Amino acid sequence: MVTKPDRIVMIGVGGDSGCGKSTFLRRLRDLFSDDLITTICLDDYHSLDRKQRKVTGITALDPRANNFDLMAEQVATLKRGERIQKPIYNHETGELDPPEEIVPTPIIIIEGLHPFYDERVRDLLDFKIYFDLSDAIKVQWKVQRDMAERGHTYDDVMKAINSRKPDFTAYIDPQKQFADVILEILPSELPEKPGGLKIVKARLVQQEGNPVYDPAYLFDKAISDLCWRPKFDNSDPELTFCYGQDRYFNKHISFLSIDGEFHPKDAHNLEEKLRNTSERHYGELASLVVKRTEFPGSNDGTGFFQVLIGLKMREIYQKLTTPALVTSN
């Protein structure tokens, strides 16, 4: 018999396809047992199958291709700790398969294109994470993946990107204003490497004043707008770390950024300079980064910040499910 959780913690993970959501969810397996988390892909709430979208010219990014009424109803049911019969979108056939039963676990993650689009769903989320891939990096990553792994031509890849862009701009990108944490992947501000090799700048935007999220910072929180260029043994000699405070969609935020090639072996050096990492023991963050060097983003700040967000997510779960911690915060 499955015991009904006393408190369901609902996490939203949003962003465009190929922005790092799946890699982040894989990293969470090092922090949470499988019986603690249920992940629901919001593609399952497509109201139009692949053939219907092709005939109508409506993309999956368009809200008209998604059943938000059913999504809101089922997310609310899960939040109450009750089972649902969730639809299934079959990515191989592009069709809707018979539903499956979902039994709620203590943590439920809803991830996909539209986790914050509908206010009814958004208000049920305890924490919201958005992965924001800049246009330049999006093109770079998608061209590399689709040409190398799927045999697409460059023109085919660019056509697919451009066909999605209007709906992404209209319906997906605006959702980041509701996120508690945004991981931006931007073009590097450092000089281009020989051979035209492009590197990235990862920027972690953290909303200030959230009662369950204590932002991480570099060196001393009283010192804002600082940048530090260390000389690590294995990373880019021009590698740059920054911390600062700013406004984001008229909200007070702090940010951390890592610009340049960042070797996992140097993760412990950065960890020493960070505060409020939500580790259970010193060295945990660095050990988790080193553990998954095969994951995308491990050679820049993307992987480091994904692990940091995971540690924060674990702390949020503990705060929300431990009455004494909720009261003290």
C-alpha positions as CSV (number, residue, x, y, z in Angstrom):
1,M,0.0,0.0,0.0
2,V,1.4,3.4,-1.0
3,T,1.3,6.0,1.8
4,K,-0.1,9.4,0.8
5,P,2.5,12.1,1.4
6,D,1.7,14.6,4.1
7,R,2.9,17.5,1.8
8,I,3.3,17.5,-1.9
9,V,6.1,19.8,-3.1
10,M,5.5,20.9,-6.6
11,I,8.4,22.2,-8.8
12,G,8.1,23.7,-12.2
13,V,10.9,23.5,-14.8
14,G,10.5,25.5,-17.9
15,G,12.3,26.5,-21.1
16,D,12.6,25.8,-24.8
17,S,13.5,22.3,-26.1
18,G,17.2,21.6,-26.0
19,C,17.9,24.2,-23.2
20,G,19.2,21.8,-20.6
21,K,16.0,20.7,-18.7
22,S,16.6,17.0,-19.3
23,T,20.2,17.2,-18.1
24,F,19.2,19.0,-15.0
25,L,16.6,16.4,-14.2
26,R,19.2,13.7,-14.7
27,R,21.5,15.4,-12.2
28,L,18.7,15.4,-9.6
29,R,19.0,11.6,-9.4
30,D,22.2,12.1,-7.4
31,L,20.2,14.1,-4.8
32,F,16.9,12.4,-4.6
33,S,15.8,8.7,-4.6
34,D,13.6,7.6,-7.4
35,D,10.7,7.0,-5.0
36,L,10.7,10.6,-3.9
37,I,10.2,12.3,-7.3
38,T,7.7,12.0,-10.1
39,T,8.4,13.9,-13.3
40,I,5.6,14.9,-15.6
41,C,6.4,16.0,-19.1
42,L,3.8,18.6,-20.2
43,D,4.0,17.4,-23.7
44,D,1.5,14.8,-22.5
45,Y,-1.1,17.6,-22.4
46,H,-0.9,18.2,-26.2
47,S,-4.5,18.5,-27.5
48,L,-3.3,18.2,-31.1
49,D,-1.2,15.3,-32.3
50,R,1.6,15.7,-34.8
51,K,-0.6,15.2,-37.9
52,Q,-3.2,17.7,-36.6
53,R,-0.5,20.3,-35.9
54,K,0.9,19.8,-39.4
55,V,-2.5,20.2,-41.0
56,T,-3.5,23.3,-39.0
57,G,0.0,24.9,-39.0
58,I,-0.2,25.2,-35.2
59,T,3.1,24.4,-33.4
60,A,3.4,22.7,-30.1
61,L,4.5,26.0,-28.6
62,D,1.1,27.6,-29.3
63,P,-1.3,27.3,-26.4
64,R,-4.0,26.2,-28.8
65,A,-2.2,22.9,-29.2
66,N,-2.3,22.2,-25.4
67,N,-5.1,21.2,-23.0
68,F,-4.6,23.6,-20.1
69,D,-7.9,22.9,-18.5
70,L,-6.9,19.2,-18.0
71,M,-3.4,20.2,-17.0
72,A,-4.7,22.5,-14.3
73,E,-7.2,20.0,-13.0
74,Q,-4.7,17.2,-12.8
75,V,-1.9,19.3,-11.2
76,A,-4.4,20.4,-8.6
77,T,-5.4,16.8,-8.0
78,L,-1.8,15.7,-7.5
79,K,-1.2,18.6,-5.2
80,R,-3.9,17.2,-3.0
81,G,-2.1,13.9,-2.9
82,E,-4.6,12.1,-5.1
83,R,-4.0,9.9,-8.2
84,I,-4.7,10.9,-11.7
85,Q,-5.1,9.2,-15.1
86,K,-2.5,11.2,-17.1
87,P,-2.6,11.3,-20.9
88,I,0.5,10.2,-22.8
89,Y,2.0,11.9,-25.9
90,N,4.0,9.3,-27.9
91,H,7.1,11.1,-29.3
92,E,7.9,8.3,-31.7
93,T,4.5,8.1,-33.3
94,G,3.4,11.7,-32.7
95,E,0.0,10.4,-31.4
96,L,-1.8,10.4,-28.1
97,D,-1.7,7.0,-26.3
98,P,-4.1,5.7,-23.6
99,P,-3.6,7.3,-20.2
100,E,-1.5,6.0,-17.3
101,E,-2.1,6.2,-13.6
102,I,0.2,8.5,-11.7
103,V,0.4,8.0,-7.9
104,P,1.8,11.2,-6.3
105,T,5.1,11.2,-4.6
106,P,6.5,13.8,-2.1
107,I,8.1,15.8,-5.0
108,I,6.4,16.3,-8.3
109,I,8.2,18.1,-11.1
110,I,6.2,19.4,-14.1
111,E,8.6,20.2,-16.9
112,G,8.2,21.4,-20.4
113,L,7.3,24.4,-22.6
114,H,4.4,25.8,-20.6
115,P,4.8,25.2,-16.8
116,F,4.1,28.9,-15.9
117,Y,1.8,29.9,-18.8
118,D,-1.5,29.1,-17.1
119,E,-2.1,31.0,-13.8
120,R,-4.0,28.1,-12.3
121,V,-1.0,25.8,-12.7
122,R,1.5,28.5,-11.8
123,D,-0.1,29.2,-8.5
124,L,0.2,25.6,-7.5
125,L,4.0,25.5,-7.8
126,D,6.2,25.9,-4.8
127,F,9.2,26.8,-6.8
128,K,9.8,27.7,-10.4
129,I,13.0,27.2,-12.5
130,Y,13.5,28.5,-16.0
131,F,16.4,27.6,-18.4
132,D,17.0,30.5,-20.7
133,L,19.1,29.8,-23.8
134,S,20.1,32.8,-25.8
135,D,19.4,32.8,-29.6
136,A,23.1,32.6,-30.5
137,I,23.8,29.6,-28.3
138,K,20.5,27.9,-29.3
139,V,21.5,28.0,-32.9
140,Q,25.0,26.7,-32.1
141,W,23.8,23.8,-29.9
142,K,20.9,22.8,-32.2
143,V,23.1,22.8,-35.3
144,Q,25.7,20.7,-33.6
145,R,23.2,18.2,-32.3
146,D,20.9,17.9,-35.3
147,M,23.6,17.7,-37.9
148,A,25.8,15.3,-36.0
149,E,23.2,13.1,-34.4
150,R,20.2,13.3,-36.7
151,G,21.8,13.8,-40.1
152,H,20.0,17.1,-40.8
153,T,21.5,19.8,-43.1
154,Y,22.3,23.2,-41.8
155,D,19.5,24.7,-43.9
156,D,17.0,22.2,-42.4
157,V,18.1,23.1,-38.8
158,M,17.8,26.9,-39.4
159,K,14.4,26.5,-41.0
160,A,13.2,24.6,-38.0
161,I,14.6,27.2,-35.6
162,N,13.1,30.1,-37.5
163,S,9.7,28.4,-37.8
164,R,9.5,28.1,-34.0
165,K,10.8,31.5,-33.1
166,P,7.6,33.6,-33.4
167,D,5.7,31.2,-31.0
168,F,8.7,30.9,-28.7
169,T,8.9,34.7,-28.4
170,A,5.1,35.0,-27.9
171,Y,4.4,32.1,-25.5
172,I,7.5,30.5,-24.0
173,D,10.0,33.3,-23.4
174,P,7.7,35.5,-21.4
175,Q,7.2,32.8,-18.8
176,K,10.7,33.5,-17.3
177,Q,9.3,36.6,-15.5
178,F,7.5,34.2,-13.1
179,A,10.5,32.1,-12.3
180,D,12.3,32.1,-8.9
181,V,15.6,31.1,-10.5
182,I,16.7,31.5,-14.1
183,L,19.8,29.9,-15.6
184,E,20.9,31.9,-18.6
185,I,23.2,30.5,-21.2
186,L,24.8,33.4,-23.0
187,P,27.6,34.0,-25.5
188,S,31.0,34.4,-23.8
189,E,32.4,37.9,-23.4
190,L,35.9,36.5,-23.5
191,P,38.0,36.5,-26.7
192,E,37.1,33.8,-29.2
193,K,39.3,30.7,-29.1
194,P,41.5,29.6,-32.0
195,G,39.6,27.8,-34.7
196,G,36.4,29.7,-33.9
197,L,35.5,27.5,-30.9
198,K,32.7,29.2,-29.1
199,I,32.4,29.2,-25.3
200,V,29.5,30.2,-23.1
201,K,28.8,32.4,-20.1
202,A,26.4,30.9,-17.6
203,R,24.5,33.3,-15.4
204,L,22.3,32.3,-12.5
205,V,19.6,34.8,-11.7
206,Q,18.2,34.4,-8.2
207,Q,15.1,36.3,-7.0
208,E,15.7,37.9,-3.6
209,G,13.2,37.8,-0.8
210,N,11.9,34.3,-1.4
211,P,11.2,32.7,2.0
212,V,12.3,29.2,0.9
213,Y,15.3,30.2,-1.2
214,D,18.5,31.7,0.3
215,P,20.6,32.9,-2.7
216,A,24.2,31.9,-3.1
217,Y,26.8,34.5,-3.4
218,L,30.5,35.0,-4.0
219,F,32.9,36.0,-1.1
220,D,30.7,38.4,0.8
221,K,27.1,39.4,0.2
222,A,27.8,43.0,1.4
223,I,30.1,43.4,-1.6
224,S,28.0,43.5,-4.8
225,D,29.1,43.9,-8.4
226,L,32.4,42.2,-8.2
227,C,34.3,40.0,-10.7
228,W,37.1,37.6,-9.9
229,R,39.6,36.1,-12.4
230,P,41.3,33.2,-10.7
231,K,44.2,31.2,-12.0
232,F,42.9,27.6,-11.7
233,D,45.1,24.7,-12.7
234,N,42.8,23.2,-15.3
235,S,40.5,25.9,-16.5
236,D,40.7,28.7,-19.0
237,P,43.3,31.3,-17.6
238,E,40.8,34.1,-18.5
239,L,37.9,32.3,-16.7
240,T,35.8,35.0,-14.9
241,F,33.4,34.7,-12.0
242,C,31.0,37.6,-11.1
243,Y,28.4,38.3,-8.4
244,G,26.1,41.3,-8.4
245,Q,22.6,42.6,-7.7
246,D,20.2,44.0,-10.3
247,R,16.5,44.4,-11.3
248,Y,14.9,41.7,-13.4
249,F,11.2,42.2,-14.6
250,N,11.1,44.9,-11.9
251,K,12.1,42.4,-9.2
252,H,15.2,42.6,-6.9
253,I,17.6,39.8,-7.9
254,S,21.2,38.7,-7.3
255,F,23.2,36.9,-9.9
256,L,26.3,34.7,-10.2
257,S,28.1,34.2,-13.5
258,I,30.8,31.9,-14.9
259,D,32.3,33.0,-18.2
260,G,34.7,30.6,-20.0
261,E,35.9,27.0,-20.0
262,F,35.5,25.7,-16.5
263,H,37.1,22.3,-15.8
264,P,35.2,20.1,-13.3
265,K,38.4,19.4,-11.5
266,D,38.5,23.0,-10.4
267,A,34.9,22.9,-9.0
268,H,36.3,22.7,-5.4
269,N,38.2,25.9,-5.9
270,L,35.1,27.8,-6.7
271,E,33.1,26.1,-4.0
272,E,35.5,27.5,-1.4
273,K,34.6,31.0,-2.4
274,L,30.8,30.6,-2.6
275,R,28.4,31.0,0.3
276,N,24.9,29.6,0.9
277,T,25.4,26.6,-1.4
278,S,22.9,24.5,0.6
279,E,25.4,21.7,0.9
280,R,25.0,19.1,3.7
281,H,28.8,18.8,4.0
282,Y,31.8,20.7,2.6
283,G,32.8,19.4,-0.8
284,E,29.4,18.0,-1.7
285,L,28.8,20.5,-4.6
286,A,32.2,19.8,-6.2
287,S,31.9,16.1,-5.8
288,L,28.5,16.1,-7.6
289,V,30.0,18.1,-10.5
290,V,33.0,15.8,-10.9
291,K,30.7,12.7,-10.6
292,R,28.9,13.6,-13.9
293,T,31.6,14.9,-16.2
294,E,29.9,13.1,-19.2
295,F,26.8,15.3,-18.9
296,P,26.5,18.3,-21.3
297,G,27.6,21.6,-19.7
298,S,30.3,20.0,-17.5
299,N,33.0,22.0,-19.1
300,D,31.5,25.4,-18.5
301,G,29.4,27.0,-15.7
302,T,26.2,25.3,-16.9
303,G,26.8,22.0,-15.1
304,F,28.1,23.7,-11.9
305,F,25.0,25.9,-11.6
306,Q,22.6,23.0,-12.4
307,V,24.1,21.1,-9.4
308,L,23.8,24.3,-7.3
309,I,20.1,24.6,-8.2
310,G,19.6,20.9,-7.3
311,L,21.1,21.5,-3.9
312,K,18.8,24.5,-3.4
313,M,15.8,22.4,-4.5
314,R,16.7,19.8,-1.9
315,E,16.8,22.5,0.8
316,I,13.5,23.9,-0.4
317,Y,11.9,20.4,0.0
318,Q,13.3,20.1,3.5
319,K,12.0,23.5,4.5
320,L,8.5,22.9,3.1
321,T,8.1,19.5,4.7
322,T,9.6,20.3,8.1
323,P,7.2,22.5,10.1
324,A,10.0,23.8,12.4
325,L,12.0,25.0,9.4
326,V,9.0,26.6,7.8
327,T,8.2,28.5,11.0
328,S,11.8,29.7,11.5
329,N,11.8,31.1,7.9
